[in-house]
Amino acid sequence: MDVGTTGFLQGEGTMKRLLAVLGFILIAINAMGAQAFELKGEPKIAFIYAASAQDGGWNEAFEAARKNLEVSLGMQIAFSESIPEEATAIRNAVDLYVQRGFNIIVGTGYGYSDGILLAANDHPDVAFLNAAGITNNSKNLESFYARTYEGWYLAGLIAGSMTNTAKLGMLAGFPIGLVNWDINAFIRGVRESNTDAEVIGTFTNSWWDPVKEGQIAKAMIQEGADVIATDLSAASVLNAAEETGNHSVGFQLDMSKHAPNGHLVSVIFTWDQFLEPTIQSIIEGTWEPSEWGAFPGMDFGVVDLAGIHADVPQSVLDRIAEARAMMADGSFSPFDGPVLKQDGSVAVPEGERISDEALWAMNYFVEGAIGTMPTQE
């Protein structure tokens, strides 16, 4: 199949479906039986990507996981690139794999959710996993995403300690819960390191627009921001910061090569940390998909940091190690109360912890944000 340039989750139709994620946990999912899934035959695994496997971000992180899994599982794993996020396209790709005897299919996008659910219903003997497909689960399908906000909180600790202007910026795609929690966690971390700091939050309304992202980064720098973070895949934000002698924070992969002087840290995915034990459980016959999907974080090592700048203070590194361990054992969350919204109202009272439901429905900036959260329809 030809390699295309379609970015992860691009398109107006996909955006509308993405917004539906905000209510996923409010919808009652049909109860699933307790019986573990039984795989028929020897395991044969395939990954399906919406864009190039070397896209520099989302898909490339999954491609790295696929290669690691080939080693750890001791088997070849097939993959297809540039399969559009349309139900017909994903169904056709799945059907071709099933006809060739593949019985474990890993999708990598929310836009695949509907098509993979239909495929799972049609192929009950095939196990399906789908990244960010959090609305759809069944007896042979489990969707998953990562607690990315945990990594962004740690990155914020670093960024807050390295700013000289106490003004930072962060670019993101669309104002949906799984994006908003990244920005807000970053702000929370920044302000723990620097209580006077503020973060400009801006949405590009696209998952892939390198030119626009670079322009926005330069505008933030002109406004006085000396650390620019990106919640997207392109390197243009890091390039803009590097060209002006400022710092940057990357996402999805280690982006330090794009800004060898100013890169502070990247929040990265290591999907094989979740996929390996999950696929092993499928092979061993112990897999029972959760009706709510999987939501791994620091406890699985799915979210991590890479490329930490040599000038980050040791005290910050010590705090990161402490917070990382506490998030892994469940004794700390970046959104433990009190959490105040941008307008000063209480989002999470003191002594309480934000629920997963509230995380997915997050539609506000926290205290310390500069900018306006767009109205979500």
HUFENBEL-V399416 format. One record per residue. N is the residue number from 1. RES is the residue in three letters. PHI is phi in whole degrees, -180 to 180 (* if undefined). PSI is psi in whole degrees, 0 to 359 (* if undefined). Layout:
BEGIN
n->N res->RES phi->PHI psi->PSI
n->N res->RES phi->PHI psi->PSI
END
This chain:
BEGIN
n->1 res->MET phi->* psi->142
n->2 res->ASP phi->-71 psi->147
n->3 res->VAL phi->-84 psi->128
n->4 res->GLY phi->-112 psi->189
n->5 res->THR phi->-117 psi->9
n->6 res->THR phi->-63 psi->124
n->7 res->GLY phi->-78 psi->161
n->8 res->PHE phi->-61 psi->124
n->9 res->LEU phi->63 psi->32
n->10 res->GLN phi->-81 psi->158
n->11 res->GLY phi->111 psi->144
n->12 res->GLU phi->-63 psi->319
n->13 res->GLY phi->-62 psi->318
n->14 res->THR phi->-65 psi->324
n->15 res->MET phi->-61 psi->318
n->16 res->LYS phi->-62 psi->322
n->17 res->ARG phi->-72 psi->326
n->18 res->LEU phi->-61 psi->319
n->19 res->LEU phi->-63 psi->335
n->20 res->ALA phi->-66 psi->343
n->21 res->VAL phi->-62 psi->335
n->22 res->LEU phi->-62 psi->337
n->23 res->GLY phi->-108 psi->14
n->24 res->PHE phi->-63 psi->324
n->25 res->ILE phi->-86 psi->357
n->26 res->LEU phi->-89 psi->352
n->27 res->ILE phi->-96 psi->128
n->28 res->ALA phi->-72 psi->125
n->29 res->ILE phi->-97 psi->137
n->30 res->ASN phi->-54 psi->133
n->31 res->ALA phi->-61 psi->140
n->32 res->MET phi->-108 psi->149
n->33 res->GLY phi->-67 psi->161
n->34 res->ALA phi->-84 psi->353
n->35 res->GLN phi->-71 psi->134
n->36 res->ALA phi->-68 psi->152
n->37 res->PHE phi->-71 psi->138
n->38 res->GLU phi->-111 psi->116
n->39 res->LEU phi->-79 psi->133
n->40 res->LYS phi->-94 psi->121
n->41 res->GLY phi->84 psi->181
n->42 res->GLU phi->-70 psi->145
n->43 res->PRO phi->-65 psi->136
n->44 res->LYS phi->-141 psi->115
n->45 res->ILE phi->-112 psi->144
n->46 res->ALA phi->-140 psi->141
n->47 res->PHE phi->-107 psi->147
n->48 res->ILE phi->-128 psi->125
n->49 res->TYR phi->-113 psi->148
n->50 res->ALA phi->-83 psi->341
n->51 res->ALA phi->-137 psi->196
n->52 res->SER phi->-64 psi->144
n->53 res->ALA phi->-69 psi->347
n->54 res->GLN phi->-115 psi->49
n->55 res->ASP phi->-81 psi->356
n->56 res->GLY phi->84 psi->5
n->57 res->GLY phi->-154 psi->246
n->58 res->TRP phi->-55 psi->304
n->59 res->ASN phi->-69 psi->326
n->60 res->GLU phi->-66 psi->327
n->61 res->ALA phi->-65 psi->321
n->62 res->PHE phi->-71 psi->325
n->63 res->GLU phi->-65 psi->322
n->64 res->ALA phi->-63 psi->320
n->65 res->ALA phi->-65 psi->319
n->66 res->ARG phi->-60 psi->316
n->67 res->LYS phi->-65 psi->320
n->68 res->ASN phi->-65 psi->322
n->69 res->LEU phi->-68 psi->326
n->70 res->GLU phi->-59 psi->323
n->71 res->VAL phi->-76 psi->310
n->72 res->SER phi->-70 psi->327
n->73 res->LEU phi->-92 psi->347
n->74 res->GLY phi->69 psi->39
n->75 res->MET phi->-152 psi->157
n->76 res->GLN phi->-77 psi->142
n->77 res->ILE phi->-125 psi->121
n->78 res->ALA phi->-77 psi->162
n->79 res->PHE phi->-154 psi->154
n->80 res->SER phi->-127 psi->141
n->81 res->GLU phi->-109 psi->158
n->82 res->SER phi->57 psi->43
n->83 res->ILE phi->-92 psi->113
n->84 res->PRO phi->-56 psi->151
n->85 res->GLU phi->-83 psi->65
n->86 res->GLU phi->-131 psi->144
n->87 res->ALA phi->-57 psi->317
n->88 res->THR phi->-65 psi->317
n->89 res->ALA phi->-64 psi->314
n->90 res->ILE phi->-70 psi->324
n->91 res->ARG phi->-62 psi->316
n->92 res->ASN phi->-63 psi->318
n->93 res->ALA phi->-65 psi->317
n->94 res->VAL phi->-64 psi->313
n->95 res->ASP phi->-60 psi->321
n->96 res->LEU phi->-63 psi->318
n->97 res->TYR phi->-67 psi->317
n->98 res->VAL phi->-63 psi->320
n->99 res->GLN phi->-61 psi->333
n->100 res->ARG phi->-93 psi->9
n->101 res->GLY phi->92 psi->8
n->102 res->PHE phi->-75 psi->136
n->103 res->ASN phi->-129 psi->6
n->104 res->ILE phi->-134 psi->114
n->105 res->ILE phi->-115 psi->128
n->106 res->VAL phi->-113 psi->110
n->107 res->GLY phi->-87 psi->159
n->108 res->THR phi->-132 psi->35
n->109 res->GLY phi->-165 psi->147
n->110 res->TYR phi->-61 psi->326
n->111 res->GLY phi->-65 psi->348
n->112 res->TYR phi->-89 psi->355
n->113 res->SER phi->-54 psi->307
n->114 res->ASP phi->-65 psi->314
n->115 res->GLY phi->-65 psi->320
n->116 res->ILE phi->-71 psi->326
n->117 res->LEU phi->-63 psi->316
n->118 res->LEU phi->-63 psi->318
n->119 res->ALA phi->-64 psi->321
n->120 res->ALA phi->-63 psi->322
n->121 res->ASN phi->-68 psi->324
n->122 res->ASP phi->-79 psi->337
n->123 res->HIS phi->-126 psi->72
n->124 res->PRO phi->-65 psi->345
n->125 res->ASP phi->-93 psi->3
n->126 res->VAL phi->-108 psi->137
n->127 res->ALA phi->-91 psi->134
n->128 res->PHE phi->-123 psi->137
n->129 res->LEU phi->-126 psi->140
n->130 res->ASN phi->-142 psi->125
n->131 res->ALA phi->-76 psi->130
n->132 res->ALA phi->69 psi->7
n->133 res->GLY phi->-88 psi->57
n->134 res->ILE phi->-77 psi->355
n->135 res->THR phi->-89 psi->343
n->136 res->ASN phi->-123 psi->123
n->137 res->ASN phi->-143 psi->155
n->138 res->SER phi->-157 psi->190
n->139 res->LYS phi->-67 psi->339
n->140 res->ASN phi->-128 psi->21
n->141 res->LEU phi->-140 psi->127
n->142 res->GLU phi->-130 psi->124
n->143 res->SER phi->-88 psi->159
n->144 res->PHE phi->-152 psi->154
n->145 res->TYR phi->-150 psi->176
n->146 res->ALA phi->-114 psi->154
n->147 res->ARG phi->-80 psi->71
n->148 res->THR phi->-62 psi->335
n->149 res->TYR phi->-62 psi->334
n->150 res->GLU phi->-66 psi->316
n->151 res->GLY phi->-68 psi->323
n->152 res->TRP phi->-69 psi->329
n->153 res->TYR phi->-63 psi->315
n->154 res->LEU phi->-64 psi->319
n->155 res->ALA phi->-62 psi->325
n->156 res->GLY phi->-64 psi->324
n->157 res->LEU phi->-58 psi->317
n->158 res->ILE phi->-68 psi->310
n->159 res->ALA phi->-61 psi->318
n->160 res->GLY phi->-65 psi->330
n->161 res->SER phi->-80 psi->345
n->162 res->MET phi->-110 psi->355
n->163 res->THR phi->-78 psi->142
n->164 res->ASN phi->-104 psi->339
n->165 res->THR phi->-100 psi->352
n->166 res->ALA phi->60 psi->24
n->167 res->LYS phi->-134 psi->128
n->168 res->LEU phi->-129 psi->170
n->169 res->GLY phi->-136 psi->153
n->170 res->MET phi->-144 psi->129
n->171 res->LEU phi->-101 psi->142
n->172 res->ALA phi->-143 psi->172
n->173 res->GLY phi->-80 psi->282
n->174 res->PHE phi->-125 psi->152
n->175 res->PRO phi->-80 psi->71
n->176 res->ILE phi->-118 psi->164
n->177 res->GLY phi->-52 psi->313
n->178 res->LEU phi->-74 psi->355
n->179 res->VAL phi->-101 psi->316
n->180 res->ASN phi->-60 psi->325
n->181 res->TRP phi->-69 psi->333
n->182 res->ASP phi->-66 psi->310
n->183 res->ILE phi->-60 psi->313
n->184 res->ASN phi->-67 psi->322
n->185 res->ALA phi->-67 psi->321
n->186 res->PHE phi->-59 psi->315
n->187 res->ILE phi->-61 psi->317
n->188 res->ARG phi->-61 psi->318
n->189 res->GLY phi->-68 psi->316
n->190 res->VAL phi->-56 psi->313
n->191 res->ARG phi->-77 psi->342
n->192 res->GLU phi->-69 psi->321
n->193 res->SER phi->-78 psi->329
n->194 res->ASN phi->-146 psi->98
n->195 res->THR phi->-65 psi->341
n->196 res->ASP phi->-92 psi->354
n->197 res->ALA phi->-74 psi->151
n->198 res->GLU phi->-131 psi->153
n->199 res->VAL phi->-125 psi->125
n->200 res->ILE phi->-79 psi->121
n->201 res->GLY phi->-107 psi->126
n->202 res->THR phi->-137 psi->141
n->203 res->PHE phi->-109 psi->136
n->204 res->THR phi->-89 psi->346
n->205 res->ASN phi->57 psi->37
n->206 res->SER phi->-162 psi->152
n->207 res->TRP phi->-94 psi->350
n->208 res->TRP phi->-157 psi->100
n->209 res->ASP phi->-153 psi->76
n->210 res->PRO phi->-54 psi->320
n->211 res->VAL phi->-64 psi->310
n->212 res->LYS phi->-62 psi->319
n->213 res->GLU phi->-63 psi->320
n->214 res->GLY phi->-65 psi->320
n->215 res->GLN phi->-65 psi->318
n->216 res->ILE phi->-65 psi->319
n->217 res->ALA phi->-60 psi->316
n->218 res->LYS phi->-64 psi->322
n->219 res->ALA phi->-65 psi->321
n->220 res->MET phi->-63 psi->319
n->221 res->ILE phi->-64 psi->320
n->222 res->GLN phi->-64 psi->333
n->223 res->GLU phi->-82 psi->359
n->224 res->GLY phi->108 psi->0
n->225 res->ALA phi->-74 psi->130
n->226 res->ASP phi->-113 psi->2
n->227 res->VAL phi->-133 psi->124
n->228 res->ILE phi->-120 psi->125
n->229 res->ALA phi->-110 psi->148
n->230 res->THR phi->-123 psi->137
n->231 res->ASP phi->-102 psi->21
n->232 res->LEU phi->-124 psi->183
n->233 res->SER phi->-96 psi->335
n->234 res->ALA phi->-73 psi->154
n->235 res->ALA phi->-93 psi->0
n->236 res->SER phi->-63 psi->329
n->237 res->VAL phi->-65 psi->316
n->238 res->LEU phi->-67 psi->323
n->239 res->ASN phi->-62 psi->317
n->240 res->ALA phi->-64 psi->318
n->241 res->ALA phi->-67 psi->319
n->242 res->GLU phi->-64 psi->318
n->243 res->GLU phi->-65 psi->334
n->244 res->THR phi->-105 psi->9
n->245 res->GLY phi->75 psi->26
n->246 res->ASN phi->-111 psi->177
n->247 res->HIS phi->-99 psi->163
n->248 res->SER phi->-147 psi->162
n->249 res->VAL phi->-132 psi->128
n->250 res->GLY phi->-101 psi->179
n->251 res->PHE phi->-147 psi->149
n->252 res->GLN phi->79 psi->312
n->253 res->LEU phi->-129 psi->166
n->254 res->ASP phi->-68 psi->110
n->255 res->MET phi->-99 psi->15
n->256 res->SER phi->-60 psi->331
n->257 res->LYS phi->-65 psi->337
n->258 res->HIS phi->-83 psi->346
n->259 res->ALA phi->-150 psi->71
n->260 res->PRO phi->-61 psi->337
n->261 res->ASN phi->-95 psi->318
n->262 res->GLY phi->-102 psi->350
n->263 res->HIS phi->-64 psi->124
n->264 res->LEU phi->-92 psi->318
n->265 res->VAL phi->-175 psi->157
n->266 res->SER phi->-124 psi->140
n->267 res->VAL phi->-89 psi->119
n->268 res->ILE phi->-120 psi->158
n->269 res->PHE phi->-98 psi->138
n->270 res->THR phi->-127 psi->76
n->271 res->TRP phi->-62 psi->334
n->272 res->ASP phi->-64 psi->338
n->273 res->GLN phi->-64 psi->331
n->274 res->PHE phi->-92 psi->318
n->275 res->LEU phi->-70 psi->324
n->276 res->GLU phi->-62 psi->306
n->277 res->PRO phi->-65 psi->329
n->278 res->THR phi->-67 psi->313
n->279 res->ILE phi->-66 psi->323
n->280 res->GLN phi->-60 psi->320
n->281 res->SER phi->-68 psi->327
n->282 res->ILE phi->-64 psi->314
n->283 res->ILE phi->-64 psi->322
n->284 res->GLU phi->-81 psi->351
n->285 res->GLY phi->82 psi->24
n->286 res->THR phi->-114 psi->6
n->287 res->TRP phi->-78 psi->125
n->288 res->GLU phi->-128 psi->97
n->289 res->PRO phi->-56 psi->137
n->290 res->SER phi->-76 psi->140
n->291 res->GLU phi->-67 psi->344
n->292 res->TRP phi->-101 psi->358
n->293 res->GLY phi->83 psi->176
n->294 res->ALA phi->-105 psi->145
n->295 res->PHE phi->-140 psi->63
n->296 res->PRO phi->-77 psi->156
n->297 res->GLY phi->-145 psi->226
n->298 res->MET phi->-61 psi->333
n->299 res->ASP phi->-65 psi->331
n->300 res->PHE phi->-96 psi->346
n->301 res->GLY phi->78 psi->16
n->302 res->VAL phi->-72 psi->325
n->303 res->VAL phi->-105 psi->134
n->304 res->ASP phi->-152 psi->180
n->305 res->LEU phi->-116 psi->151
n->306 res->ALA phi->-147 psi->154
n->307 res->GLY phi->67 psi->37
n->308 res->ILE phi->-65 psi->132
n->309 res->HIS phi->-64 psi->143
n->310 res->ALA phi->-66 psi->339
n->311 res->ASP phi->-89 psi->0
n->312 res->VAL phi->-65 psi->129
n->313 res->PRO phi->-60 psi->147
n->314 res->GLN phi->-61 psi->325
n->315 res->SER phi->-61 psi->326
n->316 res->VAL phi->-72 psi->318
n->317 res->LEU phi->-61 psi->322
n->318 res->ASP phi->-66 psi->319
n->319 res->ARG phi->-66 psi->322
n->320 res->ILE phi->-62 psi->314
n->321 res->ALA phi->-61 psi->319
n->322 res->GLU phi->-66 psi->311
n->323 res->ALA phi->-65 psi->322
n->324 res->ARG phi->-59 psi->313
n->325 res->ALA phi->-64 psi->321
n->326 res->MET phi->-70 psi->324
n->327 res->MET phi->-68 psi->322
n->328 res->ALA phi->-66 psi->323
n->329 res->ASP phi->-93 psi->2
n->330 res->GLY phi->84 psi->8
n->331 res->SER phi->-89 psi->357
n->332 res->PHE phi->-150 psi->144
n->333 res->SER phi->-136 psi->144
n->334 res->PRO phi->-59 psi->342
n->335 res->PHE phi->-112 psi->30
n->336 res->ASP phi->-69 psi->136
n->337 res->GLY phi->-70 psi->158
n->338 res->PRO phi->-82 psi->139
n->339 res->VAL phi->-122 psi->121
n->340 res->LEU phi->-103 psi->144
n->341 res->LYS phi->-77 psi->170
n->342 res->GLN phi->-57 psi->326
n->343 res->ASP phi->-85 psi->3
n->344 res->GLY phi->94 psi->351
n->345 res->SER phi->-75 psi->161
n->346 res->VAL phi->-87 psi->124
n->347 res->ALA phi->-93 psi->318
n->348 res->VAL phi->-135 psi->116
n->349 res->PRO phi->-65 psi->158
n->350 res->GLU phi->-60 psi->138
n->351 res->GLY phi->85 psi->358
n->352 res->GLU phi->-115 psi->163
n->353 res->ARG phi->-120 psi->140
n->354 res->ILE phi->-63 psi->141
n->355 res->SER phi->-85 psi->161
n->356 res->ASP phi->-61 psi->323
n->357 res->GLU phi->-59 psi->315
n->358 res->ALA phi->-69 psi->329
n->359 res->LEU phi->-62 psi->309
n->360 res->TRP phi->-66 psi->333
n->361 res->ALA phi->-95 psi->6
n->362 res->MET phi->-58 psi->120
n->363 res->ASN phi->-135 psi->35
n->364 res->TYR phi->-146 psi->160
n->365 res->PHE phi->-90 psi->151
n->366 res->VAL phi->-89 psi->172
n->367 res->GLU phi->-56 psi->134
n->368 res->GLY phi->105 psi->356
n->369 res->ALA phi->-88 psi->144
n->370 res->ILE phi->-112 psi->128
n->371 res->GLY phi->127 psi->174
n->372 res->THR phi->-118 psi->128
n->373 res->MET phi->-73 psi->119
n->374 res->PRO phi->-59 psi->147
n->375 res->THR phi->-68 psi->132
n->376 res->GLN phi->-100 psi->123
n->377 res->GLU phi->-86 psi->*
END
